Amino acid sequence: AVTLTLGGVAIHVIHDLKELAIDPVAEGVRIVIAGHSHKPSCSERDGVLYVNPGSAGRRRFKLPISVGELLIDEGQVEVRLLNLDLP
């Protein structure tokens, strides 16, 4: 796991959300990115965005091939989850 700051926004990246060993709110983290399940999703809890970009690699189960995009502008965050139309 690693925490980095981009555009004044703290982002914590971890493989499996179940292994999150910090309190994002207490640590000032705005976004937590985890991808273990390969299922694209985005939800917000207590002001923290939890993002799973999915998987851009080979198809997993019947899940879509997808990527995530974070747009950070002056502390504002927008998340785009994009399903790739690949065979």
N, C-alpha and C positions, 0 to 999 in steps of 0.2 A: 504494500500500500504506500501511496505517496500523496502528499498534499502540495499543490502548487497554486500560485496566484497569477491570474491573467486579467488584465484590464481592471484590477482592483477587486476581482471576484475570486474567492478561495474555492478551489475544486479539489475534492478528495477522490482518488482513483483506487479502486480495489477490485479484485477478481470476483469474490463472492460476498454479497451483502450480508450474509449470515456471519461473516467474520469481521464485521465492522467493530473495531475496538475503541472508537472514539465517540463522543457525543458531538455530532456536527454543530448543533446549535451553540453549545458551550465553547466550541473551538472556533466559532465564527465562519464555519464552512457553509457556502451557499448552494453548492452542487456536489452530490455524491454520484460517481459513475461506477457501475458494476455490470459485468457482462456474463457471469457464470451461466445463467439459464439460456442465453442466446435469444430470449424473447424480447423484442423491442417494446419499451414502455417508458412512460414519464409520469411521475406523480409528485405532488408537493405535500409535505408534512411539516408543520411548525416553521414554515418559511424556507425549508430546504428542498431543493429539487432532487429527486432520485431518478436517475436516467440509466436505462439499459439500451445501448444502441443496437442490440441484436448481433448479428454475425454477417460479415461481408464475405466470408469464406464459403466453403462448400455447404450446401443445404443441410440443416440439422432437422431431423424428423420431418414435420410438415410446416416448420416455421419459415417465414419469409427470409430472403436474403436482404439484409438491410444495413444501413449506416446511420449514424447520428451526427448532427451538426449543432454546435453551440455558437450562437451569435451573442457577443458581449459588447455592449456599447454604453459607456459611461455608467457602469454598475448595473445596467439593465440586461437581463438574460432572456434569450429566446431559444427554445429547443425545437429542432426539426428532426423528425424521424422519417427517413426515406426508404421505402421498399424499392429494391432494384428489380426490374423486370428481366430476370435472367432465367434461362432454361435450367 
